[in-house]
Amino acid sequence: MLRSVWHYMIVLIFIIILAGCGASEPTSTEPDDEETVEDSMQESGPEEVEEEEDVVFPYTAPLTGLGSMTELDQRIVAVMINNHSKARPQTGLGEADMVYEVLSEGYITRLIALYHSQSPEVIGPVRSLRPYFIDIVNGYDAIFAHAGGSTEALSIVRQRHLPSLDEIYNSERSFYRVDFRKAPHNLYTNLDLLREGAEYRGFREDSEIPGLLFKEPEEEMEGTSADEIDILYADSYSVSYHYDEETELYTRHVQGTPHLDRETEEPLTMTNVFVIETSHRILDNEGRRAVDVMSEGKGLLFQKGKVIECEWRRVDGVIRPFVDGREIGLYPGKTWVNIVPNSPGLDHYVNDNREDTSSTDHE
């Protein structure tokens, strides 16, 4: 009996000692080495983390100069966008890195949208190809997306074995028709379909993307004030760009109203507007043109609400602004290039409200 009591007392003392040791162990409040950034933000608060850490992008988008978390080494895709009045508002233009606007037949323009850093789910309506569209796109080593083209343009594609995705002749599966518009204004696509089509046709994947010159975002823009830009292609068609000082972006207008994206209903905005003049020559009774985008001429570069007179030159396949023999960089962001005839020239087409009695509507 006495032995049992002593045994019980020894066990009880041992338990008390163990409990005392556990109570004296300090509890750590420091995050261990494997704690995630999200866990750390929950303790320190998002504002504190934002103040201490700036986002550093390891890559730069070649066509916009904006930071990117991924390396953008895939080929650029150029889509010929319909700009007929019955095709507006279009979809996907706001996600293009660069857009060229140039006359096609008559006094209707067509848009060449270059896609690289963004992949919109819907792009269109898509329209046909012209030889000078090829000249522009070739400078970017891009894949062409279009629906047919002029006889000369299609001949160039075949002879040079260019990477063409043509809905009419070779790539129907890369496009689709919608029922809310009538042909030929109802052809659409997206980047996934086009890249699948390029892979199916065995187009080269590696890319020779031209290097563009960009300014630092905070660099001051030289030039004279130009908050509004009016470009009168014809009595029946005009575009304008309105500068917003807060966003440092231009908003595009067509026929006096904001140019919207059909899906998002958001207005199209851009950082740089580059207007150039060059030779235009009518080829036939249909109004098809030869447009020189290979040489040089006068230009106007609009940035941060100001304009500077310049010259355009084609260097490494790309139309670029120059002043006194020195290339003028773009500000990081999206760029629109408007091409107008050099006769009568920039003074007539830009910021000029005189009537153009020689124009007619060929829509």
C-alpha positions in Angstrom: 0.0 0.0 0.0 2.8 2.5 0.9 4.6 1.6 -2.3 1.5 2.5 -4.3 1.2 5.9 -2.6 4.8 6.7 -3.3 4.4 5.6 -6.9 1.4 7.9 -7.3 3.2 10.9 -5.8 6.2 10.4 -8.1 4.0 10.4 -11.2 2.1 13.5 -10.1 5.3 15.4 -9.5 6.6 14.4 -12.9 3.4 15.7 -14.6 3.6 19.1 -12.7 7.3 19.5 -13.9 6.3 18.9 -17.5 3.4 21.3 -17.4 5.7 24.0 -16.0 8.2 23.5 -18.8 5.5 23.9 -21.4 4.1 27.1 -19.9 7.6 28.7 -20.0 8.1 28.1 -23.8 7.7 31.5 -25.6 5.3 31.6 -28.6 6.9 33.0 -31.8 5.1 35.8 -33.7 7.7 36.1 -36.5 6.7 34.7 -39.9 8.9 31.8 -41.0 11.0 31.8 -44.2 8.3 30.1 -46.2 5.5 32.6 -45.5 3.9 33.9 -48.7 3.5 37.5 -49.8 -0.2 37.3 -49.3 0.2 36.1 -45.7 2.6 39.0 -45.0 0.2 41.5 -46.5 -2.6 40.2 -44.1 -0.4 41.1 -41.1 1.3 44.3 -42.2 -1.5 45.7 -44.4 -1.6 46.2 -48.2 -0.8 50.0 -48.0 2.4 49.3 -46.0 3.6 46.7 -48.6 2.8 49.0 -51.5 4.9 51.7 -50.0 7.9 49.5 -49.5 7.8 47.5 -52.7 7.3 48.8 -56.3 6.3 46.4 -59.0 9.3 45.6 -61.2 8.5 44.2 -64.6 11.2 41.9 -65.9 10.2 42.5 -69.6 9.0 45.3 -71.8 6.4 45.0 -74.6 8.2 45.8 -77.8 5.4 47.8 -79.5 4.2 49.8 -76.5 7.2 50.2 -74.2 5.1 49.1 -71.3 6.2 46.7 -68.6 5.3 43.0 -68.9 5.5 40.1 -66.5 6.1 37.7 -69.4 8.5 37.7 -72.3 6.7 38.6 -75.5 8.6 36.8 -78.2 5.7 35.4 -80.2 5.0 36.8 -83.7 2.9 39.9 -84.0 -0.5 39.3 -85.7 -1.8 42.1 -88.0 -5.6 42.1 -88.6 -7.2 44.1 -91.4 -10.1 45.8 -89.7 -13.2 47.0 -91.6 -13.9 50.7 -91.1 -17.1 51.1 -93.2 -19.8 53.0 -91.4 -21.8 49.7 -91.3 -18.9 48.0 -89.6 -18.6 50.5 -86.7 -18.3 50.2 -83.8 -15.7 47.5 -84.1 -14.4 45.2 -81.5 -10.9 44.6 -80.2 -9.3 47.8 -81.5 -8.7 49.1 -77.9 -6.4 46.1 -77.2 -4.2 46.6 -80.3 -0.7 47.8 -79.5 -0.6 49.9 -82.7 -3.1 50.8 -85.3 -2.6 52.3 -88.8 -5.4 54.1 -90.6 -5.1 54.5 -94.4 -7.4 55.1 -97.3 -8.5 52.0 -99.3 -11.1 52.5 -102.1 -12.6 56.0 -102.5 -12.6 57.9 -99.3 -13.1 55.1 -96.8 -10.2 54.2 -94.6 -9.2 50.7 -93.4 -7.5 49.9 -90.1 -4.4 47.7 -89.7 -4.4 46.5 -86.0 -1.2 45.0 -84.6 -1.7 42.6 -81.7 1.1 41.4 -79.5 0.9 42.2 -75.8 -2.9 41.7 -75.5 -5.2 38.9 -76.7 -8.8 40.2 -77.1 -11.5 37.5 -77.2 -13.2 39.2 -80.2 -11.6 41.1 -83.1 -13.5 42.5 -86.1 -15.0 43.0 -88.5 -12.2 41.7 -90.7 -11.7 42.9 -94.3 -9.5 42.5 -97.3 -5.8 43.1 -98.0 -4.0 45.7 -100.2 -0.4 45.9 -101.3 0.5 48.8 -99.1 -1.0 47.0 -96.1 1.6 44.3 -96.8 4.4 46.9 -96.9 3.4 48.1 -93.5 2.9 44.7 -91.9 6.1 43.2 -93.4 8.1 45.7 -91.3 6.9 44.0 -88.1 7.5 40.4 -89.4 3.8 39.8 -88.6 1.2 37.2 -89.6 -1.6 38.7 -91.8 -5.2 38.1 -91.0 -7.7 39.2 -93.7 -10.6 38.2 -96.0 -9.3 38.1 -99.6 -7.7 41.1 -101.2 -7.0 42.9 -104.4 -5.6 40.9 -107.2 -2.2 42.5 -106.8 -2.1 41.9 -103.0 -3.0 38.2 -103.3 -0.4 37.8 -106.0 2.3 39.3 -103.7 1.2 36.9 -100.9 1.6 33.9 -103.2 4.8 34.9 -104.8 6.6 35.8 -101.5 5.0 32.9 -99.5 3.8 35.4 -96.9 2.2 34.2 -93.6 -1.3 34.9 -94.7 -4.5 33.7 -92.8 -7.1 34.3 -95.5 -10.8 33.5 -94.6 -11.7 33.2 -98.2 -8.9 31.0 -99.6 -7.0 29.1 -96.9 -8.1 29.7 -93.3 -11.8 29.5 -92.9 -11.5 27.9 -89.5 -9.6 30.9 -88.1 -12.7 33.1 -88.6 -16.4 33.1 -87.9 -19.5 35.0 -89.1 -22.0 36.8 -86.8 -25.7 37.2 -87.3 -26.1 40.8 -86.0 -24.5 42.3 -89.2 -24.7 41.6 -92.9 -21.8 40.4 -95.1 -19.2 41.6 -95.8 -19.3 43.4 -92.4 -19.9 40.3 -90.2 -16.5 38.5 -90.2 -14.8 38.1 -86.8 -11.9 36.3 -85.2 -9.7 36.3 -82.1 -6.0 35.7 -81.2 -6.5 32.1 -80.2 -8.1 31.2 -83.5 -5.4 33.0 -85.5 -2.5 31.5 -83.6 -4.1 28.0 -84.0 -4.4 28.7 -87.7 -0.8 29.9 -87.9 0.3 26.6 -86.2 -1.8 24.5 -88.5 -0.4 26.1 -91.6 3.2 25.7 -90.3 4.1 29.4 -90.1 7.4 30.2 -88.5 7.0 30.8 -84.7 10.2 32.8 -84.1 9.9 36.5 -84.6 12.1 39.4 -85.8 10.4 42.2 -83.9 11.7 45.6 -84.8 13.1 47.8 -81.9 11.1 51.0 -81.3 12.5 54.0 -79.5 10.6 55.1 -76.3 10.9 58.0 -74.1 10.8 57.9 -70.3 7.2 58.5 -69.1 8.1 61.6 -67.1 10.1 63.2 -70.0 8.7 66.6 -70.9 7.1 66.9 -74.4 8.4 69.7 -76.5 6.1 71.4 -79.0 3.1 73.7 -79.2 -0.2 73.1 -77.5 -2.6 70.8 -79.4 -5.4 69.4 -77.2 -7.6 68.5 -80.2 -6.7 67.0 -83.6 -9.1 67.1 -86.5 -8.4 64.9 -89.6 -10.8 65.4 -92.5 -10.3 62.5 -94.9 -13.4 63.6 -96.8 -16.7 65.5 -96.3 -18.3 62.2 -95.5 -15.6 61.0 -93.1 -13.6 62.7 -90.4 -11.8 61.6 -87.3 -10.6 63.6 -84.3 -8.5 63.0 -81.1 -9.2 64.8 -77.8 -6.5 65.0 -75.1 -7.2 64.4 -71.5 -4.6 66.0 -69.2 -5.4 63.8 -66.2 -5.0 60.4 -68.0 -2.4 61.8 -70.6 -4.4 59.9 -73.2 -6.1 60.9 -76.5 -9.7 59.8 -77.0 -10.6 59.0 -80.6 -13.8 60.4 -82.2 -15.4 59.5 -85.6 -17.8 61.9 -87.2 -17.9 63.9 -84.0 -18.8 61.1 -81.6 -16.5 58.9 -79.4 -15.2 55.8 -81.3 -16.4 53.0 -79.0 -15.6 49.3 -78.7 -18.8 47.4 -79.4 -18.3 44.8 -76.6 -17.0 47.1 -73.8 -18.7 50.3 -74.9 -15.4 52.0 -73.8 -13.9 54.8 -76.0 -10.7 54.0 -77.9 -7.7 55.8 -76.3 -4.0 56.0 -77.2 -0.8 57.7 -76.0 0.7 58.7 -79.3 -1.0 60.0 -82.5 1.3 60.2 -85.5 0.0 61.7 -88.7 2.0 61.4 -91.9 1.5 62.5 -95.5 2.6 60.4 -98.5 1.9 59.9 -102.2 -1.5 58.4 -103.1 -2.3 57.4 -106.7 -5.7 56.1 -108.0 -5.2 52.9 -110.0 -8.7 52.0 -111.5 -12.3 52.9 -111.7 -13.0 51.1 -108.4 -10.9 53.7 -106.7 -8.1 51.3 -105.6 -4.9 53.1 -104.7 -1.2 52.9 -104.7 0.1 54.4 -101.4 3.8 54.9 -100.8 4.8 53.8 -97.3 8.4 53.0 -98.2 10.1 56.3 -98.5 9.7 59.5 -96.4 7.8 62.7 -96.0 6.3 65.3 -93.6 4.6 64.3 -90.4 3.0 65.6 -87.2 3.6 63.9 -83.8 1.0 64.5 -81.1 2.0 63.6 -77.5 0.8 64.8 -74.1 -1.4 67.5 -75.6 1.3 69.0 -77.8 2.4 68.7 -81.4 5.8 68.8 -83.1 6.4 69.0 -86.8 8.6 66.2 -88.0 9.6 64.0 -90.9 8.8 60.4 -91.3 11.3 57.8 -92.4 11.1 54.1 -92.8 13.9 52.6 -90.7 14.2 48.8 -90.1 10.8 48.4 -91.8 8.9 50.8 -89.5 7.7 54.3 -90.1 9.3 56.6 -87.5 9.3 60.3 -86.6 12.5 62.3 -87.1 13.5 65.9 -86.3 16.8 67.3 -87.7 18.0 63.8 -88.5 17.3 62.5 -85.0 14.6 60.0 -84.2 11.9 61.2 -81.8 10.8 58.5 -79.4 7.2 57.5 -78.5 5.9 57.6 -75.0 5.1 54.2 -73.6 1.5 53.2 -74.5 -0.6 52.6 -77.6 0.1 54.4 -80.9 -2.2 55.3 -83.8 -0.7 56.3 -87.2 -3.0 58.2 -89.6 -1.8 58.3 -93.2 -3.1 61.1 -95.5 -2.3 62.1 -99.1 0.5 64.5 -99.7 -1.6 66.3 -102.2 -2.9 68.7 -101.0 -1.1 67.6 -97.8 -1.1 67.9 -94.0 -2.2 71.5 -94.0 -5.4 70.5 -95.8 -6.3 67.3 -94.0 -5.2 68.1 -90.4 -7.0 70.8 -88.4 -8.6 72.1 -91.6 -12.4 72.5 -92.0 -12.4 73.5 -95.6 -14.8 71.6 -97.8 -13.3 68.9 -100.1 -15.6 69.2 -103.1 -13.6 66.6 -105.0 -14.5 63.8 -102.6 -17.4 61.4 -102.9 -18.7 58.6 -100.7 -17.7 55.2 -102.0 -19.0 53.2 -99.1 
